[in-house]
Amino acid sequence: MVAWESARAKTSAMPRAASLTRACRRWLAEVDRILRRDWCIDSANAGWDREDVLRYWGYGETPADFVVWFAEKYDLIRFKRS
């Protein structure tokens, strides 16, 4: 229960749309779309805060390439939709 509460508290700190550039918001929306499609999570579920989003966006990867890297780094389990 403590871990859930910690993750929940961190997700409440997710960046508001106005605090990110338009390009970063578009990148994040596409990352979230791919994460939800392939891994059944999004950036909020992953616990990213504003600094995480800006750091990841700053890597310069396409959303698809970033999601591949992130999934491999954290050994995500792919869910197949039936």
Number of C-alpha atoms within 10 A of each C-alpha: 6 7 8 9 10 11 16 14 12 16 18 13 13 18 18 10 10 8 11 15 11 11 10 17 19 13 20 20 15 16 21 21 18 19 22 15 15 17 17 17 15 18 19 17 14 12 17 20 16 14 11 14 18 17 10 17 19 10 9 11 13 13 21 15 12 17 19 14 13 14 16 11 9 8 9 14 11 12 11 9 7 3
